[in-house]
Amino acid sequence: MGHRREPADRRLAIGPANFAEQAYQWARAVERHLELPAVSFALKPVPLRGRGFQFSAHHRIPHPRLMTPWGRAVRLNRILHGATHLAVDGFIPLHRAGIAADLARASRQGIRMALIAHGSDIRDPDAHMARFGFSYYASAPNEWVDKLRRRSRRNRSIAVALALPLFVSTPDLLLDVPEATWLPLSVDVERWQAAHPALGGGTPTVLHRPSYSKPPIKGTDVIDPVLRNLAALGRIRYLAPEHVSHDAMPELVGQADIVVDQIRTGSYGVAAVEGLAAGRLVIGFLGPATRALMPEEPPIVDASPERFAAVMNGILDDPETFSERAAAGPGFVRRWHDGAASAAALKSFLA
């Protein structure tokens, strides 16, 4: 009996955050695995003298500073024309009146709405610091933490008040909003395939892309001195690019044996998934609470800040054992981050 394609009586729009191209990848996943039309839309970034990645999106909206509210509304109406479902990405309202007003407008148009959170937009800084003494919030300036505390509290209140389907892009956020659904990050697995296996011999190459954020939420303040010391001792070759285009990243990751992601968040993001997809050994920190939430533990090596140097030395002392961990990465990504699991998570919302 042949496969029967469902009629396209539903159409999804996702935006406008599109962090690390995720709105675009989720829309592609819905089209590929649920056979429903889907589009992504994203804010055009304000030019930053060449800095920052330019990610794919089906539609772009000029930044609010560069467009009148009327012009912005016209552009959004064109993007949402024919949509039956809307996922507001990153808790960024589509109109100045806020997300509640977005919901009212969508309801009048017969569009069902959901919310997607990515991290600090909904993560509770105080709960995070209670879980991890080395939390990036703990060493950050008080005014920065207060700003994120207010924003995440407001967004959690919005989620409760509107009672919309809520998705989170990383599993650790289920500790903050247990009622949410994990929407796995999605990457183009083929794009990240590397030409050679990791830790195959010789001096290992280690990649860490420092965070532009201040404070350095990835833990670069701990990671960078350790890796520079190991490079000075001749134990590793250290890659630490500050400005790399997104198109150049697959080649750069493919040159590495080890990718150091972050060691202060208790989570893993797109950079870690890309490293796993390339079969690189990924070092990060998830912690037991996050790992317990997952249907399958990712083959990421945990290294808290105080243990990072010891973990690195352990890997360099026994590269063969850790090469097996690295080789498990592509399979894990194909099971959870190639778009199929993402589409499955969105299926009930789109039903």
C-alpha positions as CSV (number, residue, x, y, z in Angstrom):
1,M,0.0,0.0,0.0
2,G,1.5,3.3,-1.1
3,H,2.2,6.3,1.2
4,R,-0.7,8.7,1.3
5,R,0.3,12.3,1.5
6,E,-1.9,14.4,3.8
7,P,-3.5,17.4,2.2
8,A,-1.7,20.7,2.9
9,D,-4.5,22.2,5.0
10,R,-2.0,23.5,7.5
11,R,0.9,25.9,7.1
12,L,3.4,26.8,9.7
13,A,5.4,30.1,10.1
14,I,8.3,30.3,12.6
15,G,10.1,33.5,13.7
16,P,11.5,36.0,14.3
17,A,14.5,35.1,16.4
18,N,16.0,32.4,14.2
19,F,18.9,31.9,16.6
20,A,21.6,29.9,14.9
21,E,19.3,29.3,12.0
22,Q,16.9,27.2,14.0
23,A,13.6,28.7,12.8
24,Y,14.8,27.9,9.3
25,Q,15.9,24.4,10.1
26,W,12.7,23.6,12.0
27,A,10.6,24.8,9.1
28,R,12.6,22.6,6.7
29,A,12.1,19.7,9.1
30,V,8.3,20.1,9.1
31,E,8.3,20.2,5.3
32,R,10.5,17.2,5.0
33,H,9.1,14.9,7.7
34,L,5.5,16.1,8.1
35,E,5.0,17.1,4.5
36,L,3.4,20.4,5.5
37,P,4.4,23.8,4.1
38,A,6.4,25.8,6.5
39,V,8.3,29.1,6.4
40,S,10.8,30.9,8.7
41,F,11.2,34.6,9.1
42,A,13.9,36.5,10.9
43,L,14.9,40.0,11.8
44,K,17.5,41.6,9.6
45,P,20.5,42.3,11.9
46,V,21.7,45.8,12.4
47,P,25.1,45.9,10.6
48,L,28.0,45.4,13.0
49,R,31.0,46.1,10.9
50,G,31.0,42.6,9.4
51,R,30.6,40.8,12.7
52,G,28.1,38.1,13.4
53,F,26.7,35.3,11.4
54,Q,24.3,35.6,8.5
55,F,21.8,32.7,8.9
56,S,19.4,31.4,6.3
57,A,15.7,32.3,6.5
58,H,12.9,32.2,4.1
59,H,11.8,35.8,4.8
60,R,13.5,38.7,6.5
61,I,12.0,41.7,8.4
62,P,13.9,44.9,8.7
63,H,14.9,45.7,12.2
64,P,12.3,47.9,14.1
65,R,14.8,50.8,14.1
66,L,14.9,50.6,10.3
67,M,11.2,50.3,9.5
68,T,7.9,52.1,10.5
69,P,5.4,50.0,12.5
70,W,3.0,50.2,9.6
71,G,5.6,48.9,7.1
72,R,6.5,46.2,9.5
73,A,2.8,45.1,9.9
74,V,2.4,45.0,6.1
75,R,5.5,42.8,5.8
76,L,4.4,40.4,8.5
77,N,0.9,40.2,7.0
78,R,2.5,39.0,3.7
79,I,4.6,36.4,5.5
80,L,1.7,35.1,7.5
81,H,-0.8,35.1,4.7
82,G,-2.3,31.6,4.5
83,A,-0.6,30.4,7.8
84,T,-2.7,28.3,10.1
85,H,0.0,28.0,12.8
86,L,2.5,30.5,14.2
87,A,5.5,29.7,16.5
88,V,6.8,32.9,18.1
89,D,10.5,32.2,18.4
90,G,12.6,33.6,21.2
91,F,9.8,35.4,23.0
92,I,10.3,38.3,20.6
93,P,7.0,40.0,19.9
94,L,6.0,40.5,16.3
95,H,4.4,43.9,17.1
96,R,5.3,46.6,19.6
97,A,2.2,45.9,21.7
98,G,3.7,42.6,22.9
99,I,3.0,38.8,22.6
100,A,-0.5,39.0,24.1
101,A,-1.4,41.4,21.4
102,D,0.2,39.1,18.8
103,L,-2.0,36.3,20.1
104,A,-5.1,38.4,19.8
105,R,-4.2,39.4,16.3
106,A,-3.4,35.8,15.3
107,S,-6.7,34.5,16.8
108,R,-8.7,37.0,14.8
109,Q,-7.0,35.6,11.7
110,G,-7.7,32.0,12.7
111,I,-4.0,31.3,13.4
112,R,-3.0,29.0,16.3
113,M,0.0,30.2,18.2
114,A,2.9,28.6,20.2
115,L,5.9,29.9,21.9
116,I,9.6,28.8,21.6
117,A,12.3,29.6,24.2
118,H,16.0,29.1,23.7
119,G,17.8,29.9,27.0
120,S,18.2,33.1,28.9
121,D,14.9,34.3,27.5
122,I,13.2,31.9,30.0
123,R,15.9,30.4,32.3
124,D,15.7,31.4,35.9
125,P,19.1,32.8,37.0
126,D,18.5,32.1,40.7
127,A,17.6,28.5,40.1
128,H,20.6,28.1,37.7
129,M,23.0,29.4,40.4
130,A,21.4,27.1,43.0
131,R,22.1,24.1,40.7
132,F,25.6,25.2,39.7
133,G,28.0,27.2,41.8
134,F,30.0,28.0,38.7
135,S,26.9,29.2,36.8
136,Y,27.7,32.0,34.3
137,Y,25.2,34.1,36.2
138,A,27.2,33.8,39.4
139,S,30.3,35.6,38.0
140,A,28.4,38.1,35.9
141,P,27.8,41.8,36.8
142,N,24.7,42.2,39.0
143,E,23.0,44.6,36.6
144,W,23.3,42.1,33.7
145,V,21.9,39.3,35.9
146,D,19.0,41.6,37.1
147,K,18.1,42.4,33.5
148,L,17.9,38.7,32.5
149,R,16.1,37.9,35.8
150,R,13.4,40.4,34.9
151,R,13.1,39.3,31.3
152,S,12.9,35.6,32.1
153,R,10.4,36.1,34.9
154,R,8.3,38.2,32.5
155,N,8.4,35.6,29.8
156,R,7.6,32.7,32.2
157,S,4.6,34.8,33.4
158,I,3.5,35.3,29.7
159,A,3.7,31.6,29.1
160,V,1.6,30.8,32.1
161,A,-1.0,33.6,31.4
162,L,-1.5,32.8,27.7
163,A,-1.4,29.0,28.3
164,L,0.0,28.4,24.8
165,P,1.9,25.4,23.7
166,L,5.5,26.0,24.9
167,F,8.6,24.5,23.3
168,V,12.2,24.7,24.5
169,S,15.2,24.2,22.3
170,T,17.5,22.7,24.9
171,P,16.5,20.0,27.4
172,D,17.8,21.8,30.5
173,L,15.1,24.4,30.2
174,L,12.6,21.7,31.2
175,L,14.0,22.3,34.7
176,D,12.7,25.8,34.6
177,V,9.4,25.1,32.7
178,P,8.5,21.4,33.2
179,E,5.2,21.9,31.3
180,A,7.2,22.6,28.1
181,T,8.0,20.2,25.3
182,W,11.6,19.7,24.1
183,L,12.0,20.8,20.5
184,P,15.4,19.4,19.5
185,L,17.8,21.6,17.7
186,S,18.2,20.7,14.0
187,V,21.2,20.8,11.7
188,D,22.0,19.7,8.2
189,V,24.0,16.6,9.1
190,E,25.5,16.1,5.6
191,R,27.0,19.6,5.7
192,W,29.0,18.8,8.8
193,Q,30.5,15.5,7.8
194,A,34.3,15.6,8.2
195,A,36.9,14.0,5.9
196,H,38.8,12.2,8.6
197,P,38.0,10.7,12.1
198,A,38.9,12.6,15.3
199,L,42.0,11.7,17.4
200,G,43.5,9.5,14.7
201,G,47.1,10.3,15.7
202,G,49.5,13.2,15.9
203,T,49.0,16.3,18.0
204,P,45.3,16.9,18.5
205,T,43.8,20.1,17.2
206,V,41.4,21.8,19.7
207,L,38.8,24.4,18.6
208,H,37.1,26.8,20.9
209,R,35.2,29.7,19.5
210,P,35.2,32.3,22.2
211,S,31.9,33.9,23.2
212,Y,31.4,37.5,22.1
213,S,29.2,38.0,25.2
214,K,30.3,39.9,28.2
215,P,30.4,38.1,30.6
216,P,31.8,35.1,28.7
217,I,29.0,32.7,29.3
218,K,30.7,29.8,27.6
219,G,33.5,29.8,30.3
220,T,36.1,31.1,27.9
221,D,37.8,32.8,30.9
222,V,38.6,29.3,32.2
223,I,38.9,27.5,28.8
224,D,41.3,29.8,27.0
225,P,44.2,29.9,29.5
226,V,44.1,26.1,29.9
227,L,44.2,25.5,26.1
228,R,46.9,28.2,25.6
229,N,49.0,26.5,28.2
230,L,48.6,23.1,26.6
231,A,49.5,24.6,23.2
232,A,52.6,26.1,24.7
233,L,53.6,22.7,26.0
234,G,53.1,21.2,22.5
235,R,50.3,18.9,23.6
236,I,47.7,20.5,21.3
237,R,47.3,22.8,18.4
238,Y,44.8,25.5,19.4
239,L,42.3,27.1,17.2
240,A,40.5,30.1,18.7
241,P,39.0,32.2,15.9
242,E,37.1,35.3,16.9
243,H,35.3,36.2,13.6
244,V,34.4,33.3,11.3
245,S,31.5,33.3,8.8
246,H,28.9,30.6,9.3
247,D,29.7,29.1,5.9
248,A,33.3,28.6,6.9
249,M,32.5,26.8,10.2
250,P,32.1,23.2,8.7
251,E,35.6,23.4,7.3
252,L,37.0,24.8,10.6
253,V,35.2,22.2,12.7
254,G,36.5,19.5,10.3
255,Q,40.1,20.5,11.0
256,A,39.6,19.9,14.7
257,D,39.8,16.7,16.8
258,I,38.2,18.3,19.9
259,V,35.6,21.0,20.1
260,V,35.3,22.8,23.4
261,D,31.7,24.2,23.6
262,Q,30.8,25.6,27.0
263,I,31.4,24.6,30.6
264,R,29.1,26.9,32.6
265,T,25.5,26.4,31.3
266,G,24.5,22.8,32.1
267,S,23.2,22.5,28.5
268,Y,24.3,22.1,24.9
269,G,23.6,24.2,21.9
270,V,24.0,24.3,18.2
271,A,27.8,24.5,18.2
272,A,27.9,21.2,20.2
273,V,25.5,19.5,17.8
274,E,27.6,20.6,14.9
275,G,30.7,19.3,16.5
276,L,29.0,15.9,17.2
277,A,27.7,15.8,13.6
278,A,31.3,16.2,12.4
279,G,32.5,13.3,14.6
280,R,34.6,15.6,16.8
281,L,35.0,15.0,20.5
282,V,32.8,17.6,22.1
283,I,33.6,18.9,25.6
284,G,30.9,20.8,27.5
285,F,28.9,20.5,30.7
286,L,25.4,19.1,30.9
287,G,25.4,17.7,34.4
288,P,23.3,14.8,35.8
289,A,20.0,16.7,36.0
290,T,20.0,17.6,32.3
291,R,21.2,14.1,31.3
292,A,18.4,12.5,33.3
293,L,15.8,14.5,31.2
294,M,17.0,13.1,27.9
295,P,15.9,9.9,26.2
296,E,19.5,9.2,25.2
297,E,22.6,10.8,26.7
298,P,24.7,12.8,24.2
299,P,28.3,11.6,23.8
300,I,29.5,14.9,25.2
301,V,32.3,14.9,27.8
302,D,31.3,16.8,30.9
303,A,33.9,19.2,32.3
304,S,33.0,21.7,35.0
305,P,35.3,24.7,35.2
306,E,37.2,23.3,38.1
307,R,37.8,20.0,36.3
308,F,38.3,21.3,32.8
309,A,42.2,21.1,32.9
310,A,42.1,17.6,34.4
311,V,39.6,16.4,31.8
312,M,41.7,17.8,28.9
313,N,44.8,16.1,30.3
314,G,42.9,12.8,30.7
315,I,41.8,13.0,27.0
316,L,45.3,13.8,25.8
317,D,46.7,10.9,27.9
318,D,44.2,8.4,26.3
319,P,43.1,9.6,22.9
320,E,42.2,6.2,21.6
321,T,39.5,5.7,24.2
322,F,38.0,9.1,23.5
323,S,38.1,8.6,19.8
324,E,35.3,6.0,20.3
325,R,33.2,8.7,22.0
326,A,33.8,11.1,19.2
327,A,32.8,8.5,16.6
328,A,29.4,8.1,18.3
329,G,28.5,11.7,17.6
330,P,27.1,11.5,14.1
331,G,24.8,8.7,15.0
332,F,23.4,10.6,18.0
333,V,22.8,13.6,15.8
334,R,21.0,11.6,13.2
335,R,18.7,10.2,15.8
336,W,17.9,13.5,17.6
337,H,19.1,16.5,15.6
338,D,18.6,15.9,11.9
339,G,15.0,17.3,11.9
340,A,13.0,14.2,12.4
341,A,12.7,14.5,16.2
342,S,12.0,18.2,15.8
343,A,9.2,17.6,13.4
344,A,7.8,14.9,15.8
345,A,7.8,17.4,18.7
346,L,5.8,19.9,16.6
347,K,3.4,17.3,15.3
348,S,0.9,17.6,18.1
349,F,0.8,21.4,17.8
350,L,0.2,21.1,14.1
351,A,-2.4,18.4,14.4
